[in-house]
Amino acid sequence: MSAVFLNQVEKLYGSVPAVRGIDLEIPDGKFTVLVGPSGCGKTTTLRMIAGLESVTSGSIFIGDKDVTALDPKDRDISMVFQNYALYPHLSVAENIAFPLLARGAKRAEVQGRIEEVATTLSIFQLLNRKPKELSGGQQQRVAIGRAIARSPRVFLFDEPLSNLDAKLRVEMRTELLRLQRELSTTAVYVTHDQEEAMTLSDVMVVMKDGLIRQMGRPEEIYENPIDTFVAEFVGSPRMNLIRGRVEGGVFKSPSGVSVMVPYSAHHEVVLGVRPEDVVLDLDPANGMPGRLEIVELLGPRAIVNIMCGTHRITAVIEISQLTGLHEGREVGINFRVGRTHFFEAESGLRINF
């Protein structure tokens, strides 16, 4: 196991910056997830750790070893790609064995390792098949098996589940997490799916425009987003953000939203409220008046869109609370006490009262 350190790492493509001088410590033995929208620099960062992309400036360490200028084969890492990258002419067993044989391992040792990995990933019965004879989920297990076969210091995952259907993605997330816990190996995982990031990560790194916007435990980032970008990006449905002004301890927006605030100075701010912290009342007089527009049923809960003046607010409620609520119904809207967030209107940065 080894921690990974990036010191002022920058990557330019011509004059265009993909990664802008980031500092990042990836803890030893933890599952770290880089997440962000397309073009944020997360995959480029992963590929620089792997040695598949050169570093324009800065340095990368794996443990106490500077690997900045080393070839991928000399970094003691294994990578699982989005497209699996299996050798089509080799069997499952031969695919798993390939990195071991390439390093000069003995045949008897390789055979034992193949059987061990195949048993761990429940693909023992597939060892003689070729990749074309496997489902997407089975191919992904083989790709993971090839990566873990030689016990690398660091696992790198480049959106490995994006080609799977929704049900299989959930199953494979659980499998990846179980495997990482069992092996206690440092893992770096790239995804654009914030739900996947929240589920998998011990440490979550939110990126935008080649920079790290926030890093920490997923629950910390969810509860205390550093700015409006992180607040909107992390969480599904996304946080309600309402622009307005604080005057005399009251937040008011042009759309009609009004909330008491522990803050008296006159200030342009953005109010943030998670959908699960929006409370609806059947009596419009008990809260800000609103009208239900759309109700989306999602098993044990529902996503409800409400118009409050000219602003649309999203709420998440339990199915049991839907009684009496229907599209077109007038309701009262309240926000849970102590569960509102405020951000500076100009910079988007969080305001801590």
TORLUM-339267 format. One record per residue (C-alpha): residue in three letters; x negated, y, z negated. Coordinates in Angstrom, 1 decimal, padded with zeros to 4 digits. Layout:
residues N
{residu: ala, xx: X, yy: Y, zz: Z} $
...
end
This chain:
residues 353
{residu: met, xx: 000.0, yy: 000.0, zz: 000.0} $
{residu: ser, xx: -001.1, yy: 003.6, zz: 000.7} $
{residu: ala, xx: 000.2, yy: 007.1, zz: 000.5} $
{residu: val, xx: 000.0, yy: 009.2, zz: 003.6} $
{residu: phe, xx: -001.1, yy: 012.8, zz: 003.6} $
{residu: leu, xx: -000.6, yy: 015.4, zz: 006.4} $
{residu: asn, xx: -002.7, yy: 018.6, zz: 005.8} $
{residu: gln, xx: -001.7, yy: 021.6, zz: 008.0} $
{residu: val, xx: -000.9, yy: 019.3, zz: 010.9} $
{residu: glu, xx: 000.0, yy: 021.1, zz: 014.1} $
{residu: lys, xx: 000.9, yy: 019.8, zz: 017.5} $
{residu: leu, xx: 001.0, yy: 021.9, zz: 020.7} $
{residu: tyr, xx: 002.1, yy: 020.9, zz: 024.1} $
{residu: gly, xx: 000.4, yy: 023.5, zz: 026.1} $
{residu: ser, xx: 001.4, yy: 026.7, zz: 024.3} $
{residu: val, xx: 004.7, yy: 025.2, zz: 023.0} $
{residu: pro, xx: 004.5, yy: 024.1, zz: 019.3} $
{residu: ala, xx: 006.2, yy: 020.8, zz: 018.5} $
{residu: val, xx: 005.0, yy: 020.7, zz: 014.9} $
{residu: arg, xx: 003.9, yy: 023.9, zz: 013.2} $
{residu: gly, xx: 001.2, yy: 023.3, zz: 010.6} $
{residu: ile, xx: 003.1, yy: 021.1, zz: 008.1} $
{residu: asp, xx: 001.9, yy: 019.8, zz: 004.8} $
{residu: leu, xx: 003.5, yy: 016.5, zz: 003.8} $
{residu: glu, xx: 002.8, yy: 013.8, zz: 001.1} $
{residu: ile, xx: 004.4, yy: 010.4, zz: 001.8} $
{residu: pro, xx: 004.4, yy: 008.6, zz: -001.5} $
{residu: asp, xx: 002.8, yy: 005.2, zz: -001.9} $
{residu: gly, xx: 005.3, yy: 002.3, zz: -001.8} $
{residu: lys, xx: 008.3, yy: 004.5, zz: -001.1} $
{residu: phe, xx: 010.8, yy: 004.7, zz: 001.8} $
{residu: thr, xx: 010.4, yy: 008.2, zz: 003.3} $
{residu: val, xx: 012.8, yy: 009.4, zz: 006.0} $
{residu: leu, xx: 012.2, yy: 012.2, zz: 008.4} $
{residu: val, xx: 015.5, yy: 013.6, zz: 009.6} $
{residu: gly, xx: 016.6, yy: 016.5, zz: 011.7} $
{residu: pro, xx: 018.2, yy: 017.4, zz: 015.0} $
{residu: ser, xx: 016.7, yy: 016.6, zz: 018.4} $
{residu: gly, xx: 013.5, yy: 018.6, zz: 019.0} $
{residu: cys, xx: 012.8, yy: 019.2, zz: 015.3} $
{residu: gly, xx: 009.4, yy: 017.5, zz: 015.5} $
{residu: lys, xx: 010.2, yy: 014.3, zz: 013.5} $
{residu: thr, xx: 009.2, yy: 011.8, zz: 016.1} $
{residu: thr, xx: 006.1, yy: 013.7, zz: 017.1} $
{residu: thr, xx: 005.1, yy: 013.7, zz: 013.4} $
{residu: leu, xx: 005.6, yy: 009.9, zz: 013.2} $
{residu: arg, xx: 003.6, yy: 009.4, zz: 016.4} $
{residu: met, xx: 000.7, yy: 011.5, zz: 015.1} $
{residu: ile, xx: 000.6, yy: 009.3, zz: 012.0} $
{residu: ala, xx: 000.6, yy: 006.3, zz: 014.2} $
{residu: gly, xx: -002.2, yy: 007.7, zz: 016.4} $
{residu: leu, xx: 000.0, yy: 007.7, zz: 019.5} $
{residu: glu, xx: -000.2, yy: 011.5, zz: 019.7} $
{residu: ser, xx: -003.3, yy: 013.5, zz: 019.1} $
{residu: val, xx: -003.4, yy: 016.2, zz: 016.5} $
{residu: thr, xx: -004.0, yy: 019.7, zz: 017.7} $
{residu: ser, xx: -005.2, yy: 020.9, zz: 014.3} $
{residu: gly, xx: -005.1, yy: 019.6, zz: 010.7} $
{residu: ser, xx: -005.8, yy: 016.2, zz: 009.3} $
{residu: ile, xx: -004.0, yy: 012.9, zz: 008.4} $
{residu: phe, xx: -005.1, yy: 010.6, zz: 005.6} $
{residu: ile, xx: -003.8, yy: 007.1, zz: 004.9} $
{residu: gly, xx: -004.9, yy: 006.5, zz: 001.3} $
{residu: asp, xx: -008.3, yy: 008.1, zz: 001.0} $
{residu: lys, xx: -009.3, yy: 007.4, zz: 004.6} $
{residu: asp, xx: -009.2, yy: 010.2, zz: 007.2} $
{residu: val, xx: -007.5, yy: 008.7, zz: 010.3} $
{residu: thr, xx: -007.0, yy: 011.9, zz: 012.3} $
{residu: ala, xx: -009.4, yy: 010.7, zz: 015.1} $
{residu: leu, xx: -008.9, yy: 007.0, zz: 014.8} $
{residu: asp, xx: -007.2, yy: 004.8, zz: 017.4} $
{residu: pro, xx: -003.9, yy: 003.2, zz: 016.4} $
{residu: lys, xx: -005.5, yy: -000.2, zz: 016.0} $
{residu: asp, xx: -007.9, yy: 001.1, zz: 013.3} $
{residu: arg, xx: -005.2, yy: 002.7, zz: 011.1} $
{residu: asp, xx: -003.7, yy: -000.5, zz: 009.7} $
{residu: ile, xx: -000.1, yy: 000.5, zz: 010.5} $
{residu: ser, xx: 002.7, yy: -001.3, zz: 012.2} $
{residu: met, xx: 005.5, yy: 000.4, zz: 014.2} $
{residu: val, xx: 009.0, yy: -000.6, zz: 015.1} $
{residu: phe, xx: 010.2, yy: 001.2, zz: 018.2} $
{residu: gln, xx: 013.7, yy: 002.3, zz: 019.3} $
{residu: asn, xx: 013.6, yy: 000.0, zz: 022.3} $
{residu: tyr, xx: 012.2, yy: -003.0, zz: 020.3} $
{residu: ala, xx: 009.2, yy: -003.3, zz: 022.7} $
{residu: leu, xx: 009.1, yy: -007.1, zz: 022.7} $
{residu: tyr, xx: 007.1, yy: -009.1, zz: 025.2} $
{residu: pro, xx: 009.8, yy: -010.7, zz: 027.5} $
{residu: his, xx: 007.6, yy: -013.6, zz: 028.6} $
{residu: leu, xx: 006.8, yy: -014.7, zz: 025.0} $
{residu: ser, xx: 009.0, yy: -016.6, zz: 022.6} $
{residu: val, xx: 010.1, yy: -015.2, zz: 019.3} $
{residu: ala, xx: 007.3, yy: -017.1, zz: 017.5} $
{residu: glu, xx: 004.7, yy: -015.8, zz: 020.0} $
{residu: asn, xx: 005.9, yy: -012.2, zz: 019.6} $
{residu: ile, xx: 005.5, yy: -012.4, zz: 015.9} $
{residu: ala, xx: 002.1, yy: -014.1, zz: 016.2} $
{residu: phe, xx: 000.7, yy: -011.6, zz: 018.7} $
{residu: pro, xx: -000.7, yy: -009.0, zz: 016.3} $
{residu: leu, xx: -002.2, yy: -011.7, zz: 014.1} $
{residu: leu, xx: -003.9, yy: -013.4, zz: 017.0} $
{residu: ala, xx: -005.1, yy: -010.1, zz: 018.4} $
{residu: arg, xx: -007.0, yy: -009.6, zz: 015.1} $
{residu: gly, xx: -008.6, yy: -013.0, zz: 015.2} $
{residu: ala, xx: -006.5, yy: -014.9, zz: 012.6} $
{residu: lys, xx: -006.7, yy: -018.7, zz: 012.6} $
{residu: arg, xx: -003.9, yy: -020.7, zz: 014.2} $
{residu: ala, xx: -003.0, yy: -022.5, zz: 011.0} $
{residu: glu, xx: -002.8, yy: -019.2, zz: 009.1} $
{residu: val, xx: -000.7, yy: -017.7, zz: 011.9} $
{residu: gln, xx: 001.8, yy: -020.6, zz: 011.9} $
{residu: gly, xx: 002.3, yy: -020.3, zz: 008.2} $
{residu: arg, xx: 002.9, yy: -016.6, zz: 008.5} $
{residu: ile, xx: 005.4, yy: -017.0, zz: 011.4} $
{residu: glu, xx: 007.5, yy: -019.4, zz: 009.3} $
{residu: glu, xx: 007.3, yy: -017.1, zz: 006.3} $
{residu: val, xx: 008.5, yy: -014.0, zz: 008.2} $
{residu: ala, xx: 011.1, yy: -015.9, zz: 010.2} $
{residu: thr, xx: 012.6, yy: -017.3, zz: 006.9} $
{residu: thr, xx: 012.6, yy: -013.8, zz: 005.3} $
{residu: leu, xx: 014.5, yy: -012.3, zz: 008.3} $
{residu: ser, xx: 016.8, yy: -015.4, zz: 008.9} $
{residu: ile, xx: 015.5, yy: -015.9, zz: 012.5} $
{residu: phe, xx: 013.8, yy: -019.3, zz: 011.9} $
{residu: gln, xx: 016.3, yy: -021.0, zz: 014.3} $
{residu: leu, xx: 015.4, yy: -018.5, zz: 017.0} $
{residu: leu, xx: 011.6, yy: -019.1, zz: 017.1} $
{residu: asn, xx: 011.6, yy: -020.9, zz: 020.5} $
{residu: arg, xx: 013.9, yy: -018.4, zz: 022.3} $
{residu: lys, xx: 012.8, yy: -015.6, zz: 024.6} $
{residu: pro, xx: 013.9, yy: -012.0, zz: 023.9} $
{residu: lys, xx: 016.5, yy: -012.1, zz: 026.8} $
{residu: glu, xx: 018.3, yy: -014.9, zz: 025.0} $
{residu: leu, xx: 018.8, yy: -012.8, zz: 021.8} $
{residu: ser, xx: 021.4, yy: -010.2, zz: 020.8} $
{residu: gly, xx: 020.4, yy: -006.6, zz: 020.0} $
{residu: gly, xx: 020.4, yy: -007.3, zz: 016.3} $
{residu: gln, xx: 018.3, yy: -010.5, zz: 016.7} $
{residu: gln, xx: 015.8, yy: -008.6, zz: 018.9} $
{residu: gln, xx: 015.5, yy: -005.9, zz: 016.2} $
{residu: arg, xx: 014.8, yy: -008.5, zz: 013.5} $
{residu: val, xx: 012.0, yy: -010.0, zz: 015.7} $
{residu: ala, xx: 010.5, yy: -006.5, zz: 016.2} $
{residu: ile, xx: 010.6, yy: -006.0, zz: 012.4} $
{residu: gly, xx: 009.1, yy: -009.5, zz: 011.9} $
{residu: arg, xx: 006.2, yy: -008.7, zz: 014.3} $
{residu: ala, xx: 005.6, yy: -005.5, zz: 012.3} $
{residu: ile, xx: 005.5, yy: -007.1, zz: 008.9} $
{residu: ala, xx: 003.6, yy: -010.2, zz: 009.9} $
{residu: arg, xx: 000.2, yy: -008.8, zz: 009.2} $
{residu: ser, xx: 001.1, yy: -006.9, zz: 006.0} $
{residu: pro, xx: 000.0, yy: -003.4, zz: 007.1} $
{residu: arg, xx: -000.6, yy: -000.5, zz: 004.7} $
{residu: val, xx: 002.2, yy: 001.6, zz: 006.3} $
{residu: phe, xx: 005.4, yy: 000.7, zz: 008.2} $
{residu: leu, xx: 006.6, yy: 003.3, zz: 010.8} $
{residu: phe, xx: 010.1, yy: 003.1, zz: 012.2} $
{residu: asp, xx: 011.2, yy: 005.3, zz: 015.2} $
{residu: glu, xx: 015.0, yy: 005.3, zz: 015.2} $
{residu: pro, xx: 015.0, yy: 001.5, zz: 015.2} $
{residu: leu, xx: 018.8, yy: 001.1, zz: 014.7} $
{residu: ser, xx: 020.1, yy: 003.6, zz: 017.3} $
{residu: asn, xx: 020.8, yy: 001.0, zz: 020.0} $
{residu: leu, xx: 023.0, yy: -001.2, zz: 017.6} $
{residu: asp, xx: 026.7, yy: -001.0, zz: 017.2} $
{residu: ala, xx: 028.1, yy: 000.6, zz: 014.0} $
{residu: lys, xx: 028.7, yy: -002.6, zz: 012.1} $
{residu: leu, xx: 025.3, yy: -004.0, zz: 012.8} $
{residu: arg, xx: 023.6, yy: -000.7, zz: 012.0} $
{residu: val, xx: 025.1, yy: -000.9, zz: 008.5} $
{residu: glu, xx: 024.0, yy: -004.5, zz: 008.1} $
{residu: met, xx: 020.4, yy: -003.8, zz: 009.3} $
{residu: arg, xx: 020.1, yy: -000.7, zz: 007.1} $
{residu: thr, xx: 020.7, yy: -002.9, zz: 004.1} $
{residu: glu, xx: 018.3, yy: -005.5, zz: 005.4} $
{residu: leu, xx: 015.6, yy: -002.9, zz: 006.0} $
{residu: leu, xx: 016.0, yy: -001.5, zz: 002.5} $
{residu: arg, xx: 015.9, yy: -005.0, zz: 000.9} $
{residu: leu, xx: 012.8, yy: -005.9, zz: 002.9} $
{residu: gln, xx: 011.0, yy: -002.7, zz: 002.0} $
{residu: arg, xx: 011.8, yy: -003.2, zz: -001.7} $
{residu: glu, xx: 010.6, yy: -006.8, zz: -001.6} $
{residu: leu, xx: 007.3, yy: -005.9, zz: 000.1} $
{residu: ser, xx: 006.8, yy: -002.6, zz: -001.7} $
{residu: thr, xx: 005.1, yy: -001.2, zz: 001.4} $
{residu: thr, xx: 005.0, yy: 002.5, zz: 002.3} $
{residu: ala, xx: 007.6, yy: 003.1, zz: 005.0} $
{residu: val, xx: 008.1, yy: 006.2, zz: 007.2} $
{residu: tyr, xx: 011.4, yy: 006.2, zz: 009.1} $
{residu: val, xx: 012.7, yy: 008.7, zz: 011.7} $
{residu: thr, xx: 016.3, yy: 009.3, zz: 012.4} $
{residu: his, xx: 018.7, yy: 012.1, zz: 013.5} $
{residu: asp, xx: 021.5, yy: 010.5, zz: 011.5} $
{residu: gln, xx: 021.7, yy: 012.2, zz: 008.1} $
{residu: glu, xx: 024.0, yy: 009.5, zz: 006.7} $
{residu: glu, xx: 021.3, yy: 006.9, zz: 007.5} $
{residu: ala, xx: 018.7, yy: 009.1, zz: 005.9} $
{residu: met, xx: 020.8, yy: 009.5, zz: 002.7} $
{residu: thr, xx: 021.4, yy: 005.8, zz: 002.5} $
{residu: leu, xx: 017.8, yy: 004.6, zz: 003.1} $
{residu: ser, xx: 015.5, yy: 007.2, zz: 001.6} $
{residu: asp, xx: 013.6, yy: 007.4, zz: -001.6} $
{residu: val, xx: 012.3, yy: 010.7, zz: -000.2} $
{residu: met, xx: 014.1, yy: 012.7, zz: 002.4} $
{residu: val, xx: 012.3, yy: 015.2, zz: 004.6} $
{residu: val, xx: 014.6, yy: 017.6, zz: 006.5} $
{residu: met, xx: 012.9, yy: 019.2, zz: 009.6} $
{residu: lys, xx: 013.9, yy: 021.9, zz: 012.0} $
{residu: asp, xx: 011.9, yy: 023.7, zz: 014.7} $
{residu: gly, xx: 008.7, yy: 021.8, zz: 013.8} $
{residu: leu, xx: 008.8, yy: 022.8, zz: 010.2} $
{residu: ile, xx: 009.8, yy: 021.0, zz: 007.0} $
{residu: arg, xx: 012.9, yy: 022.9, zz: 005.6} $
{residu: gln, xx: 013.3, yy: 020.8, zz: 002.5} $
{residu: met, xx: 011.9, yy: 017.6, zz: 000.9} $
{residu: gly, xx: 013.1, yy: 015.6, zz: -002.1} $
{residu: arg, xx: 015.4, yy: 012.9, zz: -003.3} $
{residu: pro, xx: 018.5, yy: 012.7, zz: -001.1} $
{residu: glu, xx: 020.8, yy: 013.5, zz: -004.0} $
{residu: glu, xx: 018.8, yy: 016.6, zz: -004.9} $
{residu: ile, xx: 018.9, yy: 017.9, zz: -001.3} $
{residu: tyr, xx: 022.7, yy: 017.1, zz: -001.1} $
{residu: glu, xx: 023.4, yy: 018.9, zz: -004.4} $
{residu: asn, xx: 021.0, yy: 021.8, zz: -004.0} $
{residu: pro, xx: 020.4, yy: 022.6, zz: -000.3} $
{residu: ile, xx: 017.7, yy: 025.2, zz: 000.1} $
{residu: asp, xx: 019.4, yy: 027.1, zz: 002.9} $
{residu: thr, xx: 022.5, yy: 027.1, zz: 005.2} $
{residu: phe, xx: 020.8, yy: 024.8, zz: 007.8} $
{residu: val, xx: 020.2, yy: 022.0, zz: 005.3} $
{residu: ala, xx: 023.6, yy: 022.6, zz: 003.7} $
{residu: glu, xx: 025.4, yy: 022.1, zz: 007.0} $
{residu: phe, xx: 023.1, yy: 019.3, zz: 008.3} $
{residu: val, xx: 023.2, yy: 017.1, zz: 005.2} $
{residu: gly, xx: 026.6, yy: 015.7, zz: 004.4} $
{residu: ser, xx: 029.5, yy: 014.3, zz: 006.3} $
{residu: pro, xx: 031.9, yy: 016.1, zz: 006.9} $
{residu: arg, xx: 029.6, yy: 019.1, zz: 006.8} $
{residu: met, xx: 029.7, yy: 021.8, zz: 004.1} $
{residu: asn, xx: 032.3, yy: 024.6, zz: 004.6} $
{residu: leu, xx: 030.3, yy: 027.8, zz: 005.1} $
{residu: ile, xx: 032.3, yy: 031.1, zz: 004.8} $
{residu: arg, xx: 030.7, yy: 034.5, zz: 005.3} $
{residu: gly, xx: 031.9, yy: 037.3, zz: 003.0} $
{residu: arg, xx: 031.0, yy: 039.9, zz: 000.4} $
{residu: val, xx: 030.6, yy: 039.9, zz: -003.4} $
{residu: glu, xx: 032.1, yy: 042.9, zz: -005.1} $
{residu: gly, xx: 032.6, yy: 043.2, zz: -008.9} $
{residu: gly, xx: 032.2, yy: 039.4, zz: -009.5} $
{residu: val, xx: 034.6, yy: 038.4, zz: -006.7} $
{residu: phe, xx: 033.7, yy: 036.8, zz: -003.3} $
{residu: lys, xx: 036.0, yy: 037.9, zz: -000.5} $
{residu: ser, xx: 035.9, yy: 037.0, zz: 003.1} $
{residu: pro, xx: 037.6, yy: 038.7, zz: 006.1} $
{residu: ser, xx: 039.5, yy: 035.4, zz: 006.7} $
{residu: gly, xx: 041.2, yy: 035.6, zz: 003.3} $
{residu: val, xx: 039.1, yy: 033.3, zz: 001.1} $
{residu: ser, xx: 038.6, yy: 034.7, zz: -002.4} $
{residu: val, xx: 036.5, yy: 033.2, zz: -005.3} $
{residu: met, xx: 035.2, yy: 034.4, zz: -008.7} $
{residu: val, xx: 031.4, yy: 034.6, zz: -008.7} $
{residu: pro, xx: 029.0, yy: 034.9, zz: -011.7} $
{residu: tyr, xx: 027.3, yy: 037.8, zz: -009.8} $
{residu: ser, xx: 028.4, yy: 041.4, zz: -009.9} $
{residu: ala, xx: 026.2, yy: 043.3, zz: -007.4} $
{residu: his, xx: 027.6, yy: 044.2, zz: -004.0} $
{residu: his, xx: 026.1, yy: 041.7, zz: -001.6} $
{residu: glu, xx: 026.7, yy: 040.1, zz: 001.8} $
{residu: val, xx: 026.6, yy: 036.3, zz: 001.2} $
{residu: val, xx: 027.7, yy: 033.0, zz: 002.6} $
{residu: leu, xx: 029.9, yy: 030.8, zz: 000.4} $
{residu: gly, xx: 029.4, yy: 027.0, zz: 000.7} $
{residu: val, xx: 031.8, yy: 024.3, zz: -000.5} $
{residu: arg, xx: 031.5, yy: 020.6, zz: 000.1} $
{residu: pro, xx: 034.7, yy: 019.1, zz: 001.5} $
{residu: glu, xx: 035.1, yy: 016.8, zz: -001.6} $
{residu: asp, xx: 035.1, yy: 019.9, zz: -003.8} $
{residu: val, xx: 038.2, yy: 021.4, zz: -002.1} $
{residu: val, xx: 041.3, yy: 020.7, zz: -004.1} $
{residu: leu, xx: 044.8, yy: 021.0, zz: -002.6} $
{residu: asp, xx: 048.1, yy: 021.8, zz: -004.4} $
{residu: leu, xx: 051.5, yy: 021.2, zz: -003.1} $
{residu: asp, xx: 052.6, yy: 024.7, zz: -004.3} $
{residu: pro, xx: 051.0, yy: 027.4, zz: -002.1} $
{residu: ala, xx: 051.3, yy: 029.8, zz: -005.0} $
{residu: asn, xx: 048.7, yy: 027.7, zz: -007.0} $
{residu: gly, xx: 045.6, yy: 028.8, zz: -005.1} $
{residu: met, xx: 044.8, yy: 030.5, zz: -001.8} $
{residu: pro, xx: 047.6, yy: 029.8, zz: 000.6} $
{residu: gly, xx: 046.8, yy: 027.5, zz: 003.5} $
{residu: arg, xx: 048.5, yy: 025.3, zz: 006.1} $
{residu: leu, xx: 047.5, yy: 021.7, zz: 007.0} $
{residu: glu, xx: 046.5, yy: 021.3, zz: 010.6} $
{residu: ile, xx: 045.1, yy: 017.8, zz: 011.0} $
{residu: val, xx: 044.9, yy: 014.8, zz: 008.8} $
{residu: glu, xx: 042.4, yy: 012.1, zz: 009.7} $
{residu: leu, xx: 042.8, yy: 008.8, zz: 007.9} $
{residu: leu, xx: 039.6, yy: 006.9, zz: 007.0} $
{residu: gly, xx: 040.5, yy: 003.9, zz: 004.9} $
{residu: pro, xx: 040.6, yy: 004.9, zz: 001.2} $
{residu: arg, xx: 040.2, yy: 008.6, zz: 002.0} $
{residu: ala, xx: 041.3, yy: 011.2, zz: 004.4} $
{residu: ile, xx: 039.7, yy: 014.3, zz: 006.1} $
{residu: val, xx: 042.1, yy: 017.2, zz: 006.1} $
{residu: asn, xx: 041.7, yy: 020.4, zz: 008.1} $
{residu: ile, xx: 043.5, yy: 023.5, zz: 006.6} $
{residu: met, xx: 043.8, yy: 027.0, zz: 007.9} $
{residu: cys, xx: 043.2, yy: 029.6, zz: 005.2} $
{residu: gly, xx: 043.9, yy: 032.9, zz: 006.8} $
{residu: thr, xx: 041.7, yy: 032.8, zz: 010.0} $
{residu: his, xx: 039.2, yy: 030.3, zz: 008.5} $
{residu: arg, xx: 039.4, yy: 026.5, zz: 008.9} $
{residu: ile, xx: 038.5, yy: 024.6, zz: 005.8} $
{residu: thr, xx: 037.7, yy: 020.9, zz: 005.7} $
{residu: ala, xx: 038.7, yy: 018.8, zz: 002.6} $
{residu: val, xx: 038.1, yy: 015.2, zz: 001.8} $
{residu: ile, xx: 040.8, yy: 013.6, zz: -000.5} $
{residu: glu, xx: 041.8, yy: 010.2, zz: -001.7} $
{residu: ile, xx: 044.7, yy: 008.5, zz: 000.1} $
{residu: ser, xx: 046.7, yy: 008.4, zz: -003.1} $
{residu: gln, xx: 046.6, yy: 012.3, zz: -003.0} $
{residu: leu, xx: 048.3, yy: 012.4, zz: 000.4} $
{residu: thr, xx: 051.8, yy: 012.0, zz: -001.0} $
{residu: gly, xx: 053.8, yy: 015.0, zz: 000.2} $
{residu: leu, xx: 051.0, yy: 016.3, zz: 002.4} $
{residu: his, xx: 051.6, yy: 016.3, zz: 006.2} $
{residu: glu, xx: 050.5, yy: 018.4, zz: 009.2} $
{residu: gly, xx: 052.2, yy: 021.8, zz: 009.1} $
{residu: arg, xx: 052.6, yy: 021.7, zz: 005.3} $
{residu: glu, xx: 051.9, yy: 024.9, zz: 003.3} $
{residu: val, xx: 049.5, yy: 024.3, zz: 000.4} $
{residu: gly, xx: 047.4, yy: 026.0, zz: -002.2} $
{residu: ile, xx: 043.6, yy: 025.8, zz: -001.9} $
{residu: asn, xx: 041.2, yy: 025.7, zz: -004.8} $
{residu: phe, xx: 037.5, yy: 024.9, zz: -005.2} $
{residu: arg, xx: 036.2, yy: 022.9, zz: -008.1} $
{residu: val, xx: 034.7, yy: 025.0, zz: -010.8} $
{residu: gly, xx: 030.9, yy: 025.1, zz: -010.7} $
{residu: arg, xx: 030.7, yy: 023.3, zz: -007.3} $
{residu: thr, xx: 030.4, yy: 026.3, zz: -005.0} $
{residu: his, xx: 027.1, yy: 027.3, zz: -003.4} $
{residu: phe, xx: 026.0, yy: 030.8, zz: -002.3} $
{residu: phe, xx: 023.4, yy: 031.8, zz: 000.3} $
{residu: glu, xx: 021.9, yy: 035.1, zz: 001.5} $
{residu: ala, xx: 023.8, yy: 036.2, zz: 004.6} $
{residu: glu, xx: 020.7, yy: 037.4, zz: 006.4} $
{residu: ser, xx: 018.1, yy: 034.8, zz: 005.6} $
{residu: gly, xx: 020.4, yy: 031.9, zz: 004.8} $
{residu: leu, xx: 018.4, yy: 031.0, zz: 001.7} $
{residu: arg, xx: 020.1, yy: 029.7, zz: -001.4} $
{residu: ile, xx: 021.0, yy: 032.1, zz: -004.2} $
{residu: asn, xx: 020.5, yy: 030.7, zz: -007.7} $
{residu: phe, xx: 022.6, yy: 032.5, zz: -010.3} $
end
